[in-house]
Amino acid sequence: MQGFGMMIQKLKASPKRIVFTEGTDERILEATSRLLASNFLTPILVGKEDEVQAAAEEYGYNIRGAQIIDPENFDRMDEMIAMFCELRKSKNIQPDEARKILSAGNYFGTMLVKMGVADALLGGATYSTADTVRPALQLIKTKPGSKIVSSCFIMVRPSATGENEVLAMGDCAINIKPTAEELVEIAIESAECGRIFGIDPKVAFLSYSTLGSGKGEDVDKMRTAAAMAKEKAPSLPIEGELQFDAAVSPRVARTKCPGNPVAGHANVFVFPDINAGNIGYKIAQRLGNFDAYGPILLGLNAPINDLSRGCNAEEVYSMAIITAALAE
């Protein structure tokens, strides 16, 4: 995929450590075996060492070289508990309670990133999105300048020219009904994420109206968000509100908004809410034959990403590369 080769080259020059919160899962073990053979990432598997090794043997995967860390036998657990209690002092978490919380792979893995033991985290093969995002929000928190955690999907489809068609779609997984201000952050973060995959971003704020052709509260929100985004990121090509056909079809754009530099050529799409976003990316995936990579979480202080519970080992492998590359 466009962008993957560049990411792998960067990781070979500066290898990263990625923690998997579900160390005995067959898909995680298969991806771990592939990553170790490629030699540009160090996988850290959370779990009891004998159980992880037994699972790897049962499924037939060589994980020699992976680091296995058991929360019950972690030599820095007292340090981790103290840091956790400090991070959660507003909730008055006591050490015994902290130890219990940190026995769970999602919280333990997130703290490994916080402590610098790992550079990035990939979870969600068996955890829900909420169970991956919640520890990240509580412990890693948002980076300076970000008020929310959002997400985007990178959509990839081979084209007739031989180069992949690559698009970014946000936010399809995290924010249910984002405000205009939140949409601005989603747009800018999605565009920056797209650059990692070789996208030269042109951002469309999507609606059922094109530049005033329709009326309504949702139209106003997208128009306002587009105007705010243009002001905040003046060097980024942005337009809105746009209907999807006007955003992607040069022929339609010539009719609906002639001469517009973004319309007809958009490759970063900002949806008005999670309903539209989730439906939109899945239509592209299932009917448009795009491969969907994500959700890629945006706005956090460290790279933490969520897998679909229906994922396969290939998706784990790809998301591991993406997540580690974000550590750059």
PAZAPA-4460 file (N, C-alpha, C; in steps of 0.05 Angstrom, whole numbers, plus 32768, in hexadecimal, padded with zeros to 4 digits):
% residues 328
    n_x    n_y    n_z   ca_x   ca_y   ca_z    c_x    c_y    c_z   seq   type   mol
   8011   7FE8   8000   8000   8000   8000   8011   8019   8000     1      M     A
   8008   802D   7FF2   8017   8047   7FF1   801A   8050   800E     2      Q     A
   8033   8056   8016   8038   805F   8031   8043   804A   8043     3      G     A
   803C   8030   803E   8045   801A   804F   8063   8016   804C     4      F     A
   806D   8017   8033   808A   8013   802F   809A   8029   803D     5      G     A
   8090   8041   803C   809D   8058   8049   809D   8054   8068     6      M     A
   8087   804B   8072   8085   8046   808F   8099   8030   8098     7      M     A
   809A   801A   8088   80AC   8004   8090   80C9   800D   808F     8      I     A
   80D0   801D   807B   80EC   8027   8079   80F3   8038   8092     9      Q     A
   80E0   8049   809A   80E4   8059   80B2   80E8   8048   80CB    10      K     A
   80D7   8033   80CD   80D9   8021   80E4   80F2   8011   80E4    11      L     A
   80FC   800A   80CC   8116   7FFB   80CB   812D   800D   80D5    12      K     A
   812A   8027   80CF   813F   803A   80D7   813D   8040   80F5    13      A     A
   8124   803E   8100   811F   8045   811C   810A   8032   8127    14      S     A
   8112   8019   812D   80FE   8005   8136   80EF   800D   814F    15      P     A
   80D5   8006   8150   80C4   800D   8167   80BB   7FF4   8176    16      K     A
   80B2   7FF8   818E   80A7   7FE3   819F   8089   7FE7   81A0    17      R     A
   807A   7FD2   8199   805C   7FD4   8199   8051   7FBF   81AB    18      I     A
   803F   7FC7   81BD   8033   7FB5   81D0   8018   7FAC   81C6    19      V     A
   8014   7F92   81C7   7FFA   7F86   81C0   7FED   7F7D   81DA    20      F     A
   7FD4   7F87   81DF   7FC7   7F82   81F9   7FBC   7F66   81FB    21      T     A
   7FBA   7F57   81E5   7FAE   7F3C   81E6   7FC2   7F28   81DB    22      E     A
   7FD5   7F21   81ED   7FED   7F12   81E4   7FE8   7EF5   81DD    23      G     A
   7FD1   7EE9   81E4   7FCC   7ECD   81DD   7FB9   7ECA   81C5    24      T     A
   7FB0   7EE0   81BA   7F9E   7EDF   81A3   7FAC   7ED5   818A    25      D     A
   7FA0   7EC2   817C   7FAD   7EB6   8164   7FB5   7ECB   814F    26      E     A
   7FA4   7EDE   814A   7FA9   7EF3   8136   7FC1   7F04   813E    27      R     A
   7FC3   7F0A   8158   7FD9   7F1A   8162   7FF3   7F0A   815F    28      I     A
   7FF2   7EF0   8165   800A   7EE0   8164   8014   7EDC   8147    29      L     A
   8001   7ED9   8134   8009   7ED7   8118   8016   7EF1   810F    30      E     A
   800A   7F08   8115   8015   7F22   810E   8030   7F26   811B    31      A     A
   8033   7F1E   8134   804C   7F20   8143   8062   7F10   8135    32      T     A
   805C   7EF8   812C   806F   7EE8   811E   8079   7EF5   8105    33      S     A
   8066   7F01   80F6   806D   7F10   80DD   807E   7F28   80E3    34      R     A
   8077   7F37   80F8   8086   7F4F   80FF   80A3   7F48   8107    35      L     A
   80A6   7F32   8116   80C0   7F2A   811F   80D2   7F22   8107    36      L     A
   80C5   7F15   80F4   80D4   7F0C   80DC   80DD   7F24   80CB    37      A     A
   80CD   7F3A   80CD   80D4   7F52   80BD   80E9   7F63   80CB    38      S     A
   80EB   7F61   80E6   8101   7F6D   80F5   8100   7F8C   80F5    39      N     A
   80E9   7F98   80F6   80E8   7FB5   80F9   80D6   7FBE   8110    40      F     A
   80CA   7FAB   811E   80BA   7FB1   8136   80C0   7F9C   814B    41      L     A
   80C0   7FA4   8164   80C2   7F92   817A   80A6   7F8F   8187    42      T     A
   8099   7F78   8184   807F   7F74   8191   8082   7F6E   81AF    43      P     A
   8071   7F7A   81BE   806F   7F74   81DB   8053   7F68   81DF    44      I     A
   8052   7F50   81E9   8039   7F42   81ED   8031   7F42   820A    45      L     A
   801A   7F4B   8211   8010   7F4B   822C   8003   7F30   8232    46      V     A
   800C   7F23   8248   8000   7F0A   8250   8013   7EF9   8260    47      G     A
   800A   7EE3   826A   801B   7ED1   8279   802D   7EC2   8265    48      K     A
   8047   7EC1   826B   805A   7EB7   8257   8054   7E9B   824F    49      E     A
   804D   7E89   8262   8048   7E6E   825A   802F   7E6B   8249    50      D     A
   801B   7E7C   824E   8002   7E7B   823E   8007   7E86   8222    51      E     A
   8017   7E9C   8220   801D   7EA7   8205   802D   7E93   81F5    52      V     A
   8042   7E88   8201   8053   7E74   81F3   8043   7E5C   81EB    53      Q     A
   8031   7E52   81FD   8020   7E3B   81F6   800E   7E41   81DF    54      A     A
   8002   7E59   81DF   7FF1   7E61   81C9   8000   7E62   81AE    55      A     A
   8018   7E6E   81AF   8028   7E70   8197   802F   7E55   818C    56      A     A
   8036   7E42   819E   803C   7E27   8196   8024   7E19   818A    57      E     A
   800D   7E1D   8197   7FF4   7E10   818E   7FED   7E19   8172    58      E     A
   7FF0   7E34   816D   7FE9   7E3E   8153   7FFF   7E3C   813E    59      Y     A
   8017   7E36   8147   802D   7E32   8135   803C   7E4B   812C    60      G     A
   803F   7E5E   813E   804D   7E77   8137   8066   7E7B   8147    61      Y     A
   807B   7E83   813A   8095   7E87   8147   8095   7EA4   8151    62      N     A
   8095   7EA8   816B   8096   7EC3   8177   80B0   7EC8   8186    63      I     A
   80C4   7EB8   817F   80DE   7EBC   818C   80E8   7ED9   8186    64      R     A
   80EE   7EE8   819A   80F7   7F03   8197   80E2   7F17   81A1    65      G     A
   80C9   7F0E   81A5   80B5   7F1F   81B0   80B9   7F21   81CE    66      A     A
   80B2   7F38   81D9   80B3   7F3B   81F6   8097   7F35   8202    67      Q     A
   8097   7F24   8215   807D   7F1D   8223   807E   7F28   823F    68      I     A
   806A   7F38   8246   8069   7F44   8260   804F   7F3D   826E    69      I     A
   8051   7F31   8285   803B   7F28   8295   8036   7F3D   82AB    70      D     A
   801F   7F49   82AC   8019   7F5D   82C1   801F   7F53   82DD    71      P     A
   801B   7F3A   82E2   8020   7F2F   82FD   803D   7F2D   8304    72      E     A
   804F   7F2D   82F0   806B   7F29   82F5   807C   7F40   82EA    73      N     A
   8070   7F57   82E5   807E   7F6E   82D9   8090   7F7A   82EF    74      F     A
   80AA   7F7C   82E8   80BD   7F85   82FD   80BB   7FA2   8304    75      D     A
   80AC   7FB2   82F5   80A8   7FCE   82FB   808B   7FD4   8303    76      R     A
   807D   7FBF   830D   8061   7FC3   8313   805D   7FD8   8329    77      M     A
   806D   7FD9   833E   806A   7FED   8353   806C   8009   8348    78      D     A
   807F   800D   8336   8083   8027   8328   806A   802D   8317    79      E     A
   8060   8019   8309   8048   801D   82F8   8030   8024   830A    80      M     A
   802C   8017   8320   8016   801C   8331   8017   8039   833C    81      I     A
   802F   8041   8344   8032   805C   834F   802C   8071   833A    82      A     A
   8035   806D   8321   802F   807F   830B   8012   807F   8305    83      M     A
   8005   8068   8305   7FE9   8066   82FF   7FD9   8075   8314    84      F     A
   7FDF   8072   832D   7FD0   8080   8342   7FD3   809E   8340    85      C     A
   7FEB   80A7   8337   7FEF   80C4   8333   7FDF   80CE   831C    86      E     A
   7FDE   80BF   8306   7FCF   80C6   82EE   7FB1   80C7   82F4    87      L     A
   7FA8   80B6   8307   7F8C   80B4   830C   7F85   80BE   8328    88      R     A
   7F95   80D1   8332   7F92   80DB   834D   7F77   80E9   8351    89      K     A
   7F6C   80F4   833B   7F52   8102   833D   7F3C   80EE   8345    90      S     A
   7F41   80D4   833F   7F2D   80BF   8345   7F35   80B1   8360    91      K     A
   7F4B   80BB   836C   7F54   80B0   8386   7F58   8091   8384    92      N     A
   7F65   8088   836F   7F6B   806C   836B   7F81   8064   837F    93      I     A
   7F7C   804F   838E   7F90   8045   83A2   7FA0   802E   8395    94      Q     A
   7FB8   8028   83A0   7FCA   8014   8394   7FBD   7FF9   8390    95      P     A
   7FAE   7FEF   83A3   7FA1   7FD4   839F   7F8E   7FD4   8388    96      D     A
   7F7E   7FEA   8385   7F6C   7FEC   836F   7F7B   7FEF   8355    97      E     A
   7F91   7FFF   8356   7FA1   8002   833E   7FAC   7FE8   8334    98      A     A
   7FB6   7FD8   8347   7FC2   7FBE   833F   7FAD   7FAC   8331    99      R     A
   7F94   7FAD   833B   7F7F   7F9D   832F   7F78   7FA7   8313   100      K     A
   7F77   7FC2   8310   7F71   7FCD   82F5   7F87   7FC6   82E2   101      I     A
   7FA0   7FC7   82EB   7FB7   7FC3   82DA   7FBC   7FA6   82D3   102      L     A
   7FAC   7F94   82DF   7FAE   7F78   82D8   7FA1   7F73   82BC   103      S     A
   7F91   7F86   82B3   7F84   7F84   8299   7F97   7F8D   8283   104      A     A
   7F98   7F7E   826D   7FAC   7F84   8258   7FA9   7F9F   824C   105      G     A
   7F91   7FAA   824A   7F8D   7FC4   823D   7F9A   7FDA   824E   106      N     A
   7F95   7FDA   8268   7FA1   7FEE   827A   7FBF   7FEA   827D   107      Y     A
   7FC7   7FD1   8280   7FE4   7FCB   8284   7FF3   7FD3   826B   108      F     A
   7FE9   7FCC   8253   7FF7   7FD3   823B   7FF9   7FF1   8237   109      G     A
   7FE3   8000   823E   7FE4   801D   823B   7FF9   8029   824D   110      T     A
   7FFB   801E   8265   8010   8028   8278   802C   8022   826E   111      M     A
   8030   800C   8260   804A   8006   8254   8052   801C   8241   112      L     A
   803F   8026   8232   8044   803D   8220   804A   8056   8230   113      V     A
   803A   805B   8244   803E   8073   8255   805A   8073   8262   114      K     A
   8063   805B   826A   807D   8059   8277   8095   8058   8264   115      M     A
   808F   8057   824A   80A4   8056   8236   80AF   803A   8230   116      G     A
   80A2   8025   823C   80AB   800A   8236   80A4   8003   8219   117      V     A
   808E   800E   820F   8085   800A   81F4   8081   8025   81E7   118      A     A
   8083   8026   81CC   807F   803F   81BE   8062   8042   81B5   119      D     A
   8054   802C   81B2   8039   802D   81A7   8029   8014   81B1   120      A     A
   800F   8015   81AD   7FFE   7FFF   81B6   7FE9   7FF9   81A1   121      L     A
   7FE3   7FDF   819E   7FCD   7FD6   818D   7FBD   7FC2   819C   122      L     A
   7FA3   7FC8   819F   7F91   7FB7   81AE   7F76   7FB5   81A0   123      G     A
   7F64   7FA5   81AC   7F49   7FA4   81A1   7F42   7F8A   8193   124      G     A
   7F55   7F77   8191   7F4E   7F5D   8185   7F38   7F50   8194   125      A     A
   7F38   7F54   81AF   7F22   7F49   81BF   7F15   7F5F   81D1   126      T     A
   7F23   7F76   81D4   7F17   7F8C   81E3   7F06   7F9D   81D1   127      Y     A
   7EF2   7FAB   81DD   7EE2   7FBE   81CD   7EF2   7FD7   81C8   128      S     A
   7EE9   7FE7   81B5   7EF6   8001   81B0   7EF7   8012   81CA   129      T     A
   7EE1   8012   81D9   7EE1   8022   81F2   7EF6   8018   8205   130      A     A
   7EFB   7FFE   8206   7F0E   7FF3   8219   7F2B   7FF9   8210   131      D     A
   7F2F   8000   81F7   7F49   8008   81EE   7F4D   8026   81F1   132      T     A
   7F38   8035   81EB   7F3A   8052   81EC   7F3A   805D   8208   133      V     A
   7F2A   8051   821A   7F27   805C   8235   7F42   805E   8243   134      R     A
   7F52   8049   8245   7F6C   804B   8252   7F7E   8060   8245   135      P     A
   7F7C   8062   822A   7F8D   8076   821C   7F85   8092   8224   136      A     A
   7F6B   8098   8226   7F62   80B2   822F   7F6A   80B9   824B   137      L     A
   7F68   80A4   825C   7F6E   80A9   8279   7F8B   80AB   827E   138      Q     A
   7F9C   809D   826F   7FB8   809B   8276   7FCB   80A9   8262   139      L     A
   7FC6   80A6   8248   7FD7   80B2   8234   7FCF   80CF   822F   140      I     A
   7FB4   80D3   822E   7FA7   80ED   822A   7FAD   80F9   820F   141      K     A
   7FA0   810F   820A   7FA2   811C   81EF   7FBC   812C   81EE   142      T     A
   7FC6   812F   81D6   7FDF   813E   81D2   7FD9   815C   81D3   143      K     A
   7FEE   816C   81D7   7FEA   8189   81D7   7FDC   8193   81BE   144      P     A
   7FC8   81A3   81C1   7FB9   81AE   81AB   7FA0   819D   81A3   145      G     A
   7F9E   8185   81AE   7F87   8174   81A8   7F75   8173   81C0   146      S     A
   7F5B   8177   81BB   7F47   8176   81D0   7F38   815B   81D1   147      K     A
   7F39   814D   81BA   7F2A   8134   81B8   7F3C   811E   81AC   148      I     A
   7F34   8105   81B0   7F3E   80EF   81A1   7F2A   80E9   818B   149      V     A
   7F34   80E7   8173   7F23   80E0   815C   7F2F   80C9   814D   150      S     A
   7F25   80C3   8135   7F30   80AD   8126   7F2B   80B2   8108   151      S     A
   7F3B   80A4   80F9   7F36   80A3   80DC   7F3C   8087   80D2   152      C     A
   7F30   8081   80BB   7F36   8069   80AC   7F46   8071   8093   153      F     A
   7F5A   8062   808D   7F68   8065   8074   7F5D   804F   8061   154      I     A
   7F53   8059   804B   7F46   8047   8037   7F58   8044   801F   155      M     A
   7F5D   802C   8016   7F70   8026   8001   7F63   8014   7FEC   156      V     A
   7F67   801C   7FD2   7F5D   800C   7FBC   7F70   800E   7FA4   157      R     A
   7F78   7FF7   7F99   7F89   7FF8   7F81   7F7B   8006   7F6A   158      P     A
   7F8A   8016   7F5B   7F7E   8024   7F45   7F8A   801A   7F2A   159      S     A
   7F7D   8022   7F15   7F86   8018   7EFA   7FA2   8022   7EF3   160      A     A
   7FAB   8037   7F00   7FC6   8042   7EF9   7FDC   8032   7F07   161      T     A
   7FD4   8020   7F19   7FE8   8010   7F27   7FEE   801B   7F43   162      G     A
   7FE7   8035   7F47   7FEB   8040   7F62   7FD1   803D   7F72   163      E     A
   7FD4   803A   7F8C   7FBC   8038   7F9C   7FAD   8052   7F9F   164      N     A
   7F93   8051   7FA0   7F83   8068   7FA7   7F80   8068   7FC6   165      E     A
   7F88   807D   7FD2   7F88   807F   7FF0   7F78   8096   7FF9   166      V     A
   7F65   8091   800C   7F54   80A6   8017   7F55   80A4   8035   167      L     A
   7F4D   80BA   8042   7F4A   80BA   805F   7F2E   80C2   8066   168      A     A
   7F21   80B4   807A   7F06   80BA   8082   7F05   80BC   80A0   169      M     A
   7EFA   80D3   80AA   7EF7   80D7   80C7   7EDE   80E6   80CE   170      G     A
   7ED4   80E4   80E5   7EDA   80D0   80F9   7EC5   80BB   80F8   171      D     A
   7ECD   80A2   80F3   7EB9   808D   80EE   7EB6   807A   8106   172      C     A
   7EC3   8080   811D   7EC4   806C   8132   7EC2   8077   814F   173      A     A
   7EC9   8090   8154   7ECC   8099   8170   7EB7   80AE   8178   174      I     A
   7EB6   80C5   816A   7EA5   80DB   8173   7E89   80D8   8166   175      N     A
   7E75   80D6   8176   7E5A   80D0   816C   7E4E   80E8   815E   176      I     A
   7E4D   80FF   816A   7E42   8117   815E   7E55   812E   8163   177      K     A
   7E6B   812F   8154   7E7F   8144   8159   7E74   8160   8153   178      P     A
   7E7D   8173   8163   7E76   818F   815E   7E87   819A   8147   179      T     A
   7E80   81B3   813F   7E90   81BF   8129   7EAD   81C1   8131   180      A     A
   7EB2   81C9   814A   7ECE   81CB   8154   7EDC   81B0   8153   181      E     A
   7ECE   819B   815B   7EDA   8181   815B   7EDF   8177   813E   182      E     A
   7ECD   817E   812C   7ED1   8177   8110   7EEA   8183   8104   183      L     A
   7EF1   819B   810D   7F09   81A8   8104   7F22   8198   810C   184      V     A
   7F22   818F   8125   7F38   817E   812E   7F39   8164   8120   185      E     A
   7F22   8157   811B   7F20   813E   810C   7F2C   8142   80F0   186      I     A
   7F25   8158   80E3   7F2E   815D   80C8   7F4C   815F   80C7   187      A     A
   7F57   8170   80D8   7F74   8175   80D7   7F84   815C   80DE   188      I     A
   7F7B   814E   80F3   7F89   8135   80FB   7F87   8120   80E5   189      E     A
   7F70   811D   80D8   7F6C   8109   80C3   7F7E   8110   80AB   190      S     A
   7F81   812A   80A5   7F92   8132   808F   7FAF   812B   8095   191      A     A
   7FB8   8131   80AE   7FD3   812B   80B5   7FD8   810C   80B5   192      E     A
   7FC5   80FD   80BE   7FC8   80E0   80BD   7FCA   80D7   80A0   193      C     A
   7FBA   80E3   808E   7FBA   80DB   8072   7FD5   80E0   8065   194      G     A
   7FE3   80F5   806E   7FFE   80FA   8063   8011   80E3   8067   195      R     A
   800E   80D5   807D   8020   80BE   8083   801D   80A9   806D   196      I     A
   8005   80A7   8061   8000   8093   804C   8003   809E   8030   197      F     A
   800F   80B5   802E   8015   80C1   8013   7FFE   80D2   8008   198      G     A
   7FEA   80D7   8018   7FD4   80E9   800F   7FDD   8106   800F   199      I     A
   7FD8   8114   7FF9   7FDB   8131   7FF9   7FBF   813C   7FFF   200      D     A
   7FBA   8143   8018   7F9E   8146   8021   7F8F   815D   8014   201      P     A
   7F76   8156   800C   7F62   816A   8004   7F49   8162   8014   202      K     A
   7F40   8173   8026   7F2C   816C   803A   7F10   8176   8033   203      V     A
   7EFD   8163   8034   7EE1   816A   802F   7ED1   8165   8048   204      A     A
   7EC2   817A   8051   7EAF   8177   8066   7E94   816F   8059   205      F     A
   7E8B   8157   805E   7E75   814B   804F   7E59   8152   805B   206      L     A
   7E46   8154   804A   7E2A   815A   8052   7E17   8151   803C   207      S     A
   7DFD   8157   8040   7DEA   8153   802B   7DE6   816C   801A   208      Y     A
   7DF7   817F   801E   7DF6   8199   8010   7E12   81A0   8005   209      S     A
   7E12   81AE   7FEE   7E2B   81B7   7FE3   7E2B   81D6   7FE2   210      T     A
   7E3C   81E2   7FF4   7E40   81FF   7FF4   7E26   820E   7FF3   211      L     A
   7E13   8206   8005   7DFB   8216   8008   7DE3   820C   7FF9   212      G     A
   7DE5   81F5   7FEB   7DCF   81EB   7FDB   7DB8   81E0   7FEC   213      S     A
   7DBF   81D8   8005   7DAB   81CD   8018   7DAC   81DD   8031   214      G     A
   7D97   81D9   8041   7D95   81E8   805B   7D92   81D4   8072   215      K     A
   7D98   81DD   8089   7D95   81CD   80A1   7DAB   81D0   80B5   216      G     A
   7DA5   81C7   80CD   7DB8   81CA   80E3   7DD2   81BB   80DE   217      E     A
   7DD0   81A2   80D3   7DE8   8192   80CD   7DF9   819F   80B7   218      D     A
   7DEB   81AB   80A3   7DFA   81B9   808E   7E0A   81D1   809A   219      V     A
   7DFC   81E0   80AB   7E09   81F7   80B8   7E22   81EE   80C8   220      D     A
   7E20   81D7   80D5   7E36   81CD   80E5   7E4E   81C7   80D4   221      K     A
   7E4A   81BA   80BD   7E60   81B3   80AC   7E6C   81CB   809E   222      M     A
   7E5B   81DF   8096   7E65   81F7   808A   7E76   8207   809E   223      R     A
   7E6C   8209   80B6   7E7A   8217   80CB   7E95   8209   80D1   224      T     A
   7E94   81EF   80D3   7EAD   81E0   80D9   7EC2   81E3   80C3   225      A     A
   7EB9   81E3   80A9   7ECB   81E7   8093   7ED8   8203   8094   226      A     A
   7EC8   8217   809A   7ED3   8232   809C   7EE7   8235   80B3   227      A     A
   7EE1   8228   80CA   7EF3   8229   80E0   7F0D   821A   80DA   228      M     A
   7F0B   8204   80CB   7F23   81F4   80C4   7F34   8203   80B1   229      A     A
   7F28   8212   809E   7F38   8222   808B   7F48   8237   809B   230      K     A
   7F3C   8243   80AF   7F49   8257   80BF   7F60   824C   80D0   231      E     A
   7F5B   8234   80DA   7F6F   8227   80EC   7F86   821B   80DC   232      K     A
   7F80   8211   80C4   7F95   8204   80B4   7F94   8210   8098   233      A     A
   7F9D   8229   8095   7F9B   8237   807B   7FAA   822A   8064   234      P     A
   7FBE   821B   806A   7FCE   820E   8054   7FC2   81F4   804B   235      S     A
   7FAD   81EA   8059   7FA1   81D1   8052   7F89   81D5   8040   236      L     A
   7F88   81C9   8028   7F70   81CC   8017   7F57   81C0   8023   237      P     A
   7F44   81D1   8029   7F2B   81C9   8037   7F13   81D5   8029   238      I     A
   7EFD   81C5   8028   7EE4   81D0   801E   7ECD   81C3   802C   239      E     A
   7EB7   81D1   802D   7E9F   81C7   803A   7E8B   81DD   803D   240      G     A
   7E72   81D6   803E   7E69   81BA   803D   7E66   81B0   8021   241      E     A
   7E6C   8196   801D   7E6B   8189   8003   7E5B   816F   8004   242      L     A
   7E4B   816A   7FF0   7E40   814F   7FEC   7E56   813D   7FE3   243      Q     A
   7E53   8123   7FE7   7E68   8110   7FE1   7E6F   8110   7FC3   244      F     A
   7E5A   8112   7FB2   7E5F   8111   7F95   7E6F   812A   7F8D   245      D     A
   7E68   8141   7F98   7E77   8159   7F92   7E94   8158   7F9C   246      A     A
   7E98   8149   7FB2   7EB3   8147   7FBE   7EC5   8136   7FAD   247      A     A
   7EBA   8121   7F9F   7ECC   810D   7F92   7ECA   810D   7F74   248      V     A
   7EB5   8118   7F68   7EB1   8116   7F4B   7EB8   8131   7F3E   249      S     A
   7ECD   8133   7F2E   7ED3   814C   7F20   7EBB   8156   7F0F   250      P     A
   7EAD   8143   7F02   7E96   814B   7EF1   7E80   8158   7F02   251      R     A
   7E79   814C   7F18   7E65   8157   7F2A   7E6E   8172   7F35   252      V     A
   7E88   8173   7F3D   7E93   818B   7F49   7E92   81A2   7F35   253      A     A
   7E96   819D   7F1B   7E95   81B2   7F07   7E79   81BE   7F05   254      R     A
   7E65   81AE   7F0B   7E49   81B8   7F0B   7E42   81C6   7F25   255      T     A
   7E49   81B9   7F3B   7E3F   81C3   7F55   7E51   81D9   7F61   256      K     A
   7E6A   81D8   7F5C   7E7C   81ED   7F67   7E94   81F0   7F54   257      C     A
   7E90   81FC   7F3C   7EA5   81FE   7F28   7EBD   820E   7F32   258      P     A
   7ED5   8204   7F2C   7EED   8212   7F33   7EF7   820D   7F4F   259      G     A
   7EE8   81FD   7F5F   7EF0   81F8   7F7A   7F08   81E5   7F7B   260      N     A
   7F1E   81EC   7F89   7F36   81DC   7F89   7F34   81C2   7F98   261      P     A
   7F21   81BF   7FAA   7F1E   81A6   7FB9   7F09   8194   7FAD   262      V     A
   7EF2   81A0   7FA6   7EDB   8191   7F9C   7EE4   8180   7F84   263      A     A
   7EDB   8167   7F84   7EE2   8155   7F6E   7EFD   8147   7F72   264      G     A
   7F0D   8150   7F86   7F27   8144   7F8A   7F2D   813E   7FA7   265      H     A
   7F18   813E   7FB8   7F1C   813A   7FD5   7F26   811D   7FDA   266      A     A
   7F37   811B   7FEE   7F41   8101   7FF7   7F41   80FD   8015   267      N     A
   7F39   8111   8024   7F35   8110   8041   7F19   8119   8046   268      V     A
   7F09   8107   8051   7EEC   810C   8054   7EE5   810E   8072   269      F     A
   7ED8   8124   8079   7ECF   8128   8094   7EB1   8125   8095   270      V     A
   7EA8   8111   80A4   7E8B   810B   80A6   7E7E   811B   80BC   271      F     A
   7E65   8121   80BA   7E57   8131   80CF   7E53   8123   80E9   272      P     A
   7E51   8108   80E9   7E4E   80F9   8102   7E56   80DC   80FD   273      D     A
   7E56   80CD   8113   7E5F   80B1   8111   7E4D   809F   8100   274      I     A
   7E33   80A6   80FF   7E21   8096   80EE   7E2A   8098   80D1   275      N     A
   7E2D   80B0   80C7   7E36   80B4   80AB   7E51   80A8   80A6   276      A     A
   7E64   80AD   80B9   7E7F   80A3   80B5   7E81   8085   80B5   277      G     A
   7E74   8078   80C8   7E76   805B   80CA   7E69   804E   80B1   278      N     A
   7E52   8058   80A9   7E44   804E   8092   7E55   8053   8079   279      I     A
   7E60   806C   8077   7E6F   8073   805F   7E87   8063   805A   280      G     A
   7E97   805E   806F   7EB0   804F   806A   7EAA   8032   8064   281      Y     A
   7E94   8027   8070   7E8D   800B   806B   7E81   8008   804F   282      K     A
   7E73   801C   8045   7E6A   801A   8029   7E82   801A   8016   283      I     A
   7E96   802B   801C   7EAE   802C   800B   7EBD   8011   800D   284      A     A
   7EBD   8005   8024   7ECB   7FEC   8028   7EBD   7FD5   801A   285      Q     A
   7EA3   7FD3   801E   7E94   7FBC   8014   7E8B   7FBE   7FF7   286      R     A
   7E84   7FD6   7FEE   7E7A   7FD9   7FD2   7E8F   7FE6   7FC1   287      L     A
   7EA1   7FF5   7FCC   7EB6   8002   7FBC   7ED0   7FF3   7FBB   288      G     A
   7ED2   7FDC   7FCA   7EEA   7FCB   7FCA   7F03   7FDA   7FD4   289      N     A
   7EFE   7FEC   7FE7   7F15   7FF8   7FF5   7F1D   7FE7   800D   290      F     A
   7F36   7FE4   8013   7F40   7FD9   802C   7F3F   7FEF   8041   291      D     A
   7F35   7FE9   8059   7F33   7FFD   806E   7F47   7FF7   8084   292      A     A
   7F58   800B   808A   7F6C   8009   809F   7F64   801C   80B6   293      Y     A
   7F5E   8010   80CD   7F55   8021   80E3   7F41   8013   80F4   294      G     A
   7F35   8022   8107   7F39   803F   810B   7F54   8046   8116   295      P     A
   7F60   805A   810A   7F79   8065   8114   7F73   807C   8127   296      I     A
   7F7A   8079   8140   7F74   808D   8154   7F86   80A5   8152   297      L     A
   7F7A   80BD   8153   7F87   80D6   814F   7F84   80E8   8168   298      L     A
   7F99   80F8   816D   7F98   810B   8182   7FA4   8103   819D   299      G     A
   7FAE   80EA   819F   7FB9   80E0   81B8   7FD7   80E7   81BA   300      L     A
   7FE2   80E7   81D2   7FFE   80ED   81D7   8011   80D7   81CE   301      N     A
   8006   80BF   81C8   8016   80A8   81BE   8004   8097   81AC   302      A     A
   8011   8088   819A   8001   8079   8187   7FF3   8060   8195   303      P     A
   7FD9   8061   8196   7FCA   804B   81A1   7FB3   8046   818D   304      I     A
   7FB0   802D   8184   7F9C   8028   8170   7F8B   800F   8177   305      N     A
   7F74   800F   816B   7F5F   7FFC   8171   7F5A   7FE9   815A   306      D     A
   7F5A   7FCF   815F   7F53   7FBC   814A   7F35   7FB6   814B   307      L     A
   7F2B   7FAD   8135   7F10   7FA2   8135   7F11   7F86   8140   308      S     A
   7EFD   7F7F   8150   7EFD   7F64   815B   7EF9   7F4E   8145   309      R     A
   7EF1   7F57   812D   7EEF   7F44   8117   7F08   7F45   8105   310      G     A
   7F1E   7F51   810E   7F35   7F54   80FE   7F43   7F39   80F8   311      C     A
   7F54   7F39   80E3   7F64   7F21   80DE   7F82   7F29   80E3   312      N     A
   7F93   7F15   80E0   7FB0   7F19   80E6   7FBC   7F2E   80D3   313      A     A
   7FB3   7F2E   80BA   7FBE   7F42   80A7   7FB8   7F5E   80B0   314      E     A
   7FA0   7F63   80BB   7F98   7F7D   80C4   7FA8   7F85   80DD   315      E     A
   7FAD   7F71   80EF   7FBE   7F76   8106   7FDA   7F7F   80FD   316      V     A
   7FE5   7F70   80EA   8000   7F76   80E0   8001   7F93   80D4   317      Y     A
   7FED   7F99   80C4   7FED   7FB4   80B7   7FE9   7FCA   80CC   318      S     A
   7FD7   7FC6   80DF   7FD2   7FDA   80F3   7FE9   7FDD   8106   319      M     A
   7FF9   7FC8   810A   8011   7FCA   811B   8025   7FDC   810E   320      A     A
   8028   7FD9   80F3   803B   7FEB   80E5   8032   8008   80E6   321      I     A
   8018   800C   80E1   800D   8027   80E2   8010   8034   80FD   322      I     A
   800A   8024   8112   800B   802F   812D   8028   8036   8135   323      T     A
   803A   8024   812F   8056   8029   8135   8061   8041   8126   324      A     A
   8058   8044   810C   8062   805A   80FC   8059   8075   8107   325      A     A
   8042   8075   8114   8038   808D   8121   8049   8096   8138   326      L     A
   8059   8084   8143   806B   808B   8158   8082   809D   814E   327      A     A
   8085   809F   8134   809A   80B0   8129   8093   80CE   812D   328      E     A
***
